[in-house]
Amino acid sequence: MFHKKIKQKEYDVENQKPVIRCSICTGEQVAGFKNIHTGKFEEIMLINGEKDLEAFMAMYGLSAVPKEY
């Protein structure tokens, strides 16, 4: 009935890119941001299903997020 309004957050567009890191062994998926220059990954949230992915994309105003293995 009442939906929580998701507050849109910001990230450093010039130095970071959104990525979903996937484990080949376990299948675990973690959404976060990868520094373009250093390659350091900053974890934001665990992705357990499609709803979590949609919530992450809505939180940061993203239309698509590439996966890395």
Backbone as XML, in Angstrom:
<?xml version="1.0"?>
<chain id="A" units="angstrom">
  <residue number="1" name="MET">
    <atom name="N" x="0.809" y="-1.175" z="0.000"/>
    <atom name="CA" x="0.000" y="0.000" z="0.000"/>
    <atom name="C" x="0.864" y="1.256" z="0.000"/>
  </residue>
  <residue number="2" name="PHE">
    <atom name="N" x="1.748" y="1.386" z="0.994"/>
    <atom name="CA" x="2.655" y="2.519" z="1.035"/>
    <atom name="C" x="4.053" y="2.027" z="0.694"/>
  </residue>
  <residue number="3" name="HIS">
    <atom name="N" x="4.650" y="2.636" z="-0.301"/>
    <atom name="CA" x="5.989" y="2.241" z="-0.724"/>
    <atom name="C" x="6.998" y="3.236" z="-0.200"/>
  </residue>
  <residue number="4" name="LYS">
    <atom name="N" x="8.123" y="2.708" z="0.202"/>
    <atom name="CA" x="9.194" y="3.552" z="0.677"/>
    <atom name="C" x="9.846" y="4.240" z="-0.517"/>
  </residue>
  <residue number="5" name="LYS">
    <atom name="N" x="10.004" y="5.536" z="-0.443"/>
    <atom name="CA" x="10.663" y="6.256" z="-1.521"/>
    <atom name="C" x="12.170" y="6.077" z="-1.362"/>
  </residue>
  <residue number="6" name="ILE">
    <atom name="N" x="12.797" y="5.586" z="-2.406"/>
    <atom name="CA" x="14.234" y="5.345" z="-2.364"/>
    <atom name="C" x="14.954" y="6.653" z="-2.641"/>
  </residue>
  <residue number="7" name="LYS">
    <atom name="N" x="15.798" y="7.039" z="-1.703"/>
    <atom name="CA" x="16.574" y="8.260" z="-1.849"/>
    <atom name="C" x="17.739" y="7.976" z="-2.789"/>
  </residue>
  <residue number="8" name="GLN">
    <atom name="N" x="17.872" y="8.783" z="-3.826"/>
    <atom name="CA" x="18.926" y="8.559" z="-4.801"/>
    <atom name="C" x="20.252" y="9.068" z="-4.257"/>
  </residue>
  <residue number="9" name="LYS">
    <atom name="N" x="21.253" y="8.222" z="-4.318"/>
    <atom name="CA" x="22.590" y="8.546" z="-3.827"/>
    <atom name="C" x="23.486" y="8.853" z="-5.011"/>
  </residue>
  <residue number="10" name="GLU">
    <atom name="N" x="24.644" y="9.416" z="-4.720"/>
    <atom name="CA" x="25.599" y="9.757" z="-5.771"/>
    <atom name="C" x="26.909" y="9.019" z="-5.548"/>
  </residue>
  <residue number="11" name="TYR">
    <atom name="N" x="27.651" y="8.870" z="-6.636"/>
    <atom name="CA" x="28.988" y="8.298" z="-6.572"/>
    <atom name="C" x="29.888" y="9.115" z="-7.484"/>
  </residue>
  <residue number="12" name="ASP">
    <atom name="N" x="31.184" y="8.932" z="-7.380"/>
    <atom name="CA" x="32.159" y="9.693" z="-8.165"/>
    <atom name="C" x="32.194" y="9.148" z="-9.595"/>
  </residue>
  <residue number="13" name="VAL">
    <atom name="N" x="31.484" y="9.812" z="-10.489"/>
    <atom name="CA" x="31.331" y="9.337" z="-11.875"/>
    <atom name="C" x="32.662" y="9.359" z="-12.623"/>
  </residue>
  <residue number="14" name="GLU">
    <atom name="N" x="33.518" y="10.314" z="-12.322"/>
    <atom name="CA" x="34.795" y="10.442" z="-13.037"/>
    <atom name="C" x="35.792" y="9.357" z="-12.656"/>
  </residue>
  <residue number="15" name="ASN">
    <atom name="N" x="35.739" y="8.857" z="-11.416"/>
    <atom name="CA" x="36.744" y="7.911" z="-10.942"/>
    <atom name="C" x="36.210" y="6.512" z="-10.657"/>
  </residue>
  <residue number="16" name="GLN">
    <atom name="N" x="34.891" y="6.343" z="-10.630"/>
    <atom name="CA" x="34.324" y="5.037" z="-10.308"/>
    <atom name="C" x="33.304" y="4.606" z="-11.359"/>
  </residue>
  <residue number="17" name="LYS">
    <atom name="N" x="33.193" y="3.277" z="-11.518"/>
    <atom name="CA" x="32.154" y="2.743" z="-12.402"/>
    <atom name="C" x="31.401" y="1.661" z="-11.647"/>
  </residue>
  <residue number="18" name="PRO">
    <atom name="N" x="30.076" y="1.584" z="-11.838"/>
    <atom name="CA" x="29.281" y="0.564" z="-11.152"/>
    <atom name="C" x="29.543" y="-0.816" z="-11.742"/>
  </residue>
  <residue number="19" name="VAL">
    <atom name="N" x="29.667" y="-1.811" z="-10.860"/>
    <atom name="CA" x="29.994" y="-3.175" z="-11.275"/>
    <atom name="C" x="29.301" y="-4.158" z="-10.342"/>
  </residue>
  <residue number="20" name="ILE">
    <atom name="N" x="28.912" y="-5.315" z="-10.891"/>
    <atom name="CA" x="28.457" y="-6.431" z="-10.063"/>
    <atom name="C" x="29.554" y="-7.485" z="-10.130"/>
  </residue>
  <residue number="21" name="ARG">
    <atom name="N" x="30.122" y="-7.780" z="-8.990"/>
    <atom name="CA" x="31.188" y="-8.764" z="-8.912"/>
    <atom name="C" x="30.566" y="-10.125" z="-8.628"/>
  </residue>
  <residue number="22" name="CYS">
    <atom name="N" x="30.832" y="-11.108" z="-9.509"/>
    <atom name="CA" x="30.238" y="-12.446" z="-9.393"/>
    <atom name="C" x="31.327" y="-13.477" z="-9.124"/>
  </residue>
  <residue number="23" name="SER">
    <atom name="N" x="31.049" y="-14.376" z="-8.196"/>
    <atom name="CA" x="31.967" y="-15.466" z="-7.902"/>
    <atom name="C" x="31.652" y="-16.641" z="-8.819"/>
  </residue>
  <residue number="24" name="ILE">
    <atom name="N" x="32.660" y="-17.186" z="-9.456"/>
    <atom name="CA" x="32.473" y="-18.336" z="-10.334"/>
    <atom name="C" x="32.139" y="-19.578" z="-9.509"/>
  </residue>
  <residue number="25" name="CYS">
    <atom name="N" x="32.768" y="-19.732" z="-8.358"/>
    <atom name="CA" x="32.585" y="-20.922" z="-7.528"/>
    <atom name="C" x="31.229" y="-20.967" z="-6.833"/>
  </residue>
  <residue number="26" name="THR">
    <atom name="N" x="30.886" y="-19.902" z="-6.128"/>
    <atom name="CA" x="29.684" y="-19.922" z="-5.290"/>
    <atom name="C" x="28.484" y="-19.257" z="-5.935"/>
  </residue>
  <residue number="27" name="GLY">
    <atom name="N" x="28.703" y="-18.420" z="-6.936"/>
    <atom name="CA" x="27.605" y="-17.709" z="-7.568"/>
    <atom name="C" x="27.188" y="-16.459" z="-6.816"/>
  </residue>
  <residue number="28" name="GLU">
    <atom name="N" x="27.921" y="-16.119" z="-5.756"/>
    <atom name="CA" x="27.601" y="-14.930" z="-4.971"/>
    <atom name="C" x="27.817" y="-13.677" z="-5.812"/>
  </residue>
  <residue number="29" name="GLN">
    <atom name="N" x="26.899" y="-12.722" z="-5.683"/>
    <atom name="CA" x="26.981" y="-11.472" z="-6.424"/>
    <atom name="C" x="26.991" y="-10.305" z="-5.454"/>
  </residue>
  <residue number="30" name="VAL">
    <atom name="N" x="27.922" y="-9.364" z="-5.673"/>
    <atom name="CA" x="28.045" y="-8.182" z="-4.832"/>
    <atom name="C" x="28.068" y="-6.962" z="-5.741"/>
  </residue>
  <residue number="31" name="ALA">
    <atom name="N" x="27.197" y="-5.994" z="-5.442"/>
    <atom name="CA" x="27.147" y="-4.759" z="-6.216"/>
    <atom name="C" x="28.025" y="-3.719" z="-5.527"/>
  </residue>
  <residue number="32" name="GLY">
    <atom name="N" x="28.694" y="-2.932" z="-6.337"/>
    <atom name="CA" x="29.546" y="-1.885" z="-5.788"/>
    <atom name="C" x="30.151" y="-1.042" z="-6.888"/>
  </residue>
  <residue number="33" name="PHE">
    <atom name="N" x="31.226" y="-0.359" z="-6.535"/>
    <atom name="CA" x="31.887" y="0.532" z="-7.481"/>
    <atom name="C" x="33.368" y="0.211" z="-7.555"/>
  </residue>
  <residue number="34" name="LYS">
    <atom name="N" x="33.893" y="0.211" z="-8.770"/>
    <atom name="CA" x="35.296" y="-0.082" z="-9.011"/>
    <atom name="C" x="35.996" y="1.207" z="-9.418"/>
  </residue>
  <residue number="35" name="ASN">
    <atom name="N" x="37.107" y="1.493" z="-8.766"/>
    <atom name="CA" x="37.898" y="2.666" z="-9.105"/>
    <atom name="C" x="38.558" y="2.419" z="-10.456"/>
  </residue>
  <residue number="36" name="ILE">
    <atom name="N" x="38.371" y="3.323" z="-11.391"/>
    <atom name="CA" x="38.887" y="3.162" z="-12.751"/>
    <atom name="C" x="40.411" y="3.165" z="-12.769"/>
  </residue>
  <residue number="37" name="HIS">
    <atom name="N" x="41.026" y="3.943" z="-11.896"/>
    <atom name="CA" x="42.484" y="4.119" z="-11.912"/>
    <atom name="C" x="43.223" y="3.036" z="-11.127"/>
  </residue>
  <residue number="38" name="THR">
    <atom name="N" x="42.714" y="2.674" z="-9.960"/>
    <atom name="CA" x="43.426" y="1.726" z="-9.110"/>
    <atom name="C" x="42.881" y="0.308" z="-9.191"/>
  </residue>
  <residue number="39" name="GLY">
    <atom name="N" x="41.624" y="0.141" z="-9.615"/>
    <atom name="CA" x="41.007" y="-1.176" z="-9.681"/>
    <atom name="C" x="40.428" y="-1.626" z="-8.350"/>
  </residue>
  <residue number="40" name="LYS">
    <atom name="N" x="40.497" y="-0.782" z="-7.319"/>
    <atom name="CA" x="39.958" y="-1.122" z="-6.001"/>
    <atom name="C" x="38.435" y="-1.169" z="-6.071"/>
  </residue>
  <residue number="41" name="PHE">
    <atom name="N" x="37.853" y="-2.224" z="-5.453"/>
    <atom name="CA" x="36.409" y="-2.427" z="-5.471"/>
    <atom name="C" x="35.826" y="-2.049" z="-4.121"/>
  </residue>
  <residue number="42" name="GLU">
    <atom name="N" x="34.773" y="-1.234" z="-4.134"/>
    <atom name="CA" x="34.070" y="-0.824" z="-2.916"/>
    <atom name="C" x="32.705" y="-1.499" z="-2.894"/>
  </residue>
  <residue number="43" name="GLU">
    <atom name="N" x="32.501" y="-2.424" z="-1.953"/>
    <atom name="CA" x="31.238" y="-3.157" z="-1.852"/>
    <atom name="C" x="30.144" y="-2.260" z="-1.300"/>
  </residue>
  <residue number="44" name="ILE">
    <atom name="N" x="28.951" y="-2.345" z="-1.903"/>
    <atom name="CA" x="27.803" y="-1.589" z="-1.424"/>
    <atom name="C" x="26.752" y="-2.528" z="-0.852"/>
  </residue>
  <residue number="45" name="MET">
    <atom name="N" x="26.378" y="-3.548" z="-1.613"/>
    <atom name="CA" x="25.354" y="-4.472" z="-1.124"/>
    <atom name="C" x="25.445" y="-5.832" z="-1.788"/>
  </residue>
  <residue number="46" name="LEU">
    <atom name="N" x="24.955" y="-6.847" z="-1.083"/>
    <atom name="CA" x="24.876" y="-8.209" z="-1.595"/>
    <atom name="C" x="23.631" y="-8.337" z="-2.449"/>
  </residue>
  <residue number="47" name="ILE">
    <atom name="N" x="23.760" y="-8.982" z="-3.600"/>
    <atom name="CA" x="22.630" y="-9.172" z="-4.517"/>
    <atom name="C" x="22.151" y="-10.618" z="-4.380"/>
  </residue>
  <residue number="48" name="ASN">
    <atom name="N" x="20.953" y="-10.794" z="-3.790"/>
    <atom name="CA" x="20.374" y="-12.131" z="-3.621"/>
    <atom name="C" x="19.360" y="-12.465" z="-4.696"/>
  </residue>
  <residue number="49" name="GLY">
    <atom name="N" x="18.873" y="-11.468" z="-5.403"/>
    <atom name="CA" x="17.860" y="-11.707" z="-6.423"/>
    <atom name="C" x="17.653" y="-10.465" z="-7.270"/>
  </residue>
  <residue number="50" name="GLU">
    <atom name="N" x="16.685" y="-10.553" z="-8.155"/>
    <atom name="CA" x="16.391" y="-9.464" z="-9.093"/>
    <atom name="C" x="15.947" y="-8.194" z="-8.361"/>
  </residue>
  <residue number="51" name="LYS">
    <atom name="N" x="15.219" y="-8.352" z="-7.264"/>
    <atom name="CA" x="14.743" y="-7.183" z="-6.513"/>
    <atom name="C" x="15.908" y="-6.399" z="-5.908"/>
  </residue>
  <residue number="52" name="ASP">
    <atom name="N" x="16.935" y="-7.105" z="-5.431"/>
    <atom name="CA" x="18.106" y="-6.426" z="-4.878"/>
    <atom name="C" x="18.842" y="-5.649" z="-5.964"/>
  </residue>
  <residue number="53" name="LEU">
    <atom name="N" x="18.948" y="-6.243" z="-7.144"/>
    <atom name="CA" x="19.602" y="-5.569" z="-8.257"/>
    <atom name="C" x="18.822" y="-4.323" z="-8.660"/>
  </residue>
  <residue number="54" name="GLU">
    <atom name="N" x="17.514" y="-4.440" z="-8.741"/>
    <atom name="CA" x="16.676" y="-3.284" z="-9.085"/>
    <atom name="C" x="16.801" y="-2.188" z="-8.033"/>
  </residue>
  <residue number="55" name="ALA">
    <atom name="N" x="16.875" y="-2.573" z="-6.754"/>
    <atom name="CA" x="17.018" y="-1.590" z="-5.677"/>
    <atom name="C" x="18.353" y="-0.859" z="-5.783"/>
  </residue>
  <residue number="56" name="PHE">
    <atom name="N" x="19.438" y="-1.586" z="-6.097"/>
    <atom name="CA" x="20.751" y="-0.962" z="-6.259"/>
    <atom name="C" x="20.742" y="0.020" z="-7.426"/>
  </residue>
  <residue number="57" name="MET">
    <atom name="N" x="20.152" y="-0.390" z="-8.542"/>
    <atom name="CA" x="20.115" y="0.480" z="-9.716"/>
    <atom name="C" x="19.258" y="1.710" z="-9.451"/>
  </residue>
  <residue number="58" name="ALA">
    <atom name="N" x="18.150" y="1.560" z="-8.733"/>
    <atom name="CA" x="17.290" y="2.702" z="-8.406"/>
    <atom name="C" x="17.969" y="3.633" z="-7.411"/>
  </residue>
  <residue number="59" name="MET">
    <atom name="N" x="18.745" y="3.066" z="-6.494"/>
    <atom name="CA" x="19.414" y="3.850" z="-5.469"/>
    <atom name="C" x="20.420" y="4.837" z="-6.077"/>
  </residue>
  <residue number="60" name="TYR">
    <atom name="N" x="21.077" y="4.431" z="-7.161"/>
    <atom name="CA" x="22.097" y="5.266" z="-7.785"/>
    <atom name="C" x="21.676" y="5.799" z="-9.153"/>
  </residue>
  <residue number="61" name="GLY">
    <atom name="N" x="20.460" y="5.530" z="-9.591"/>
    <atom name="CA" x="19.964" y="6.040" z="-10.858"/>
    <atom name="C" x="20.652" y="5.418" z="-12.062"/>
  </residue>
  <residue number="62" name="LEU">
    <atom name="N" x="20.895" y="4.128" z="-11.997"/>
    <atom name="CA" x="21.590" y="3.415" z="-13.078"/>
    <atom name="C" x="20.594" y="2.687" z="-13.960"/>
  </residue>
  <residue number="63" name="SER">
    <atom name="N" x="20.930" y="2.554" z="-15.254"/>
    <atom name="CA" x="20.055" y="1.810" z="-16.171"/>
    <atom name="C" x="20.581" y="0.392" z="-16.417"/>
  </residue>
  <residue number="64" name="ALA">
    <atom name="N" x="21.892" y="0.205" z="-16.324"/>
    <atom name="CA" x="22.498" y="-1.119" z="-16.521"/>
    <atom name="C" x="23.798" y="-1.192" z="-15.729"/>
  </residue>
  <residue number="65" name="VAL">
    <atom name="N" x="24.121" y="-2.398" z="-15.258"/>
    <atom name="CA" x="25.344" y="-2.607" z="-14.491"/>
    <atom name="C" x="26.036" y="-3.850" z="-15.054"/>
  </residue>
  <residue number="66" name="PRO">
    <atom name="N" x="27.275" y="-3.719" z="-15.544"/>
    <atom name="CA" x="27.995" y="-4.887" z="-16.077"/>
    <atom name="C" x="28.465" y="-5.816" z="-14.958"/>
  </residue>
  <residue number="67" name="LYS">
    <atom name="N" x="28.639" y="-7.100" z="-15.323"/>
    <atom name="CA" x="29.123" y="-8.096" z="-14.355"/>
    <atom name="C" x="30.600" y="-8.374" z="-14.615"/>
  </residue>
  <residue number="68" name="GLU">
    <atom name="N" x="31.318" y="-8.620" z="-13.516"/>
    <atom name="CA" x="32.731" y="-9.025" z="-13.579"/>
    <atom name="C" x="32.886" y="-10.340" z="-12.850"/>
  </residue>
  <residue number="69" name="TYR">
    <atom name="N" x="33.696" y="-11.234" z="-13.420"/>
    <atom name="CA" x="33.918" y="-12.535" z="-12.799"/>
    <atom name="C" x="35.320" y="-12.637" z="-12.276"/>
  </residue>
</chain>
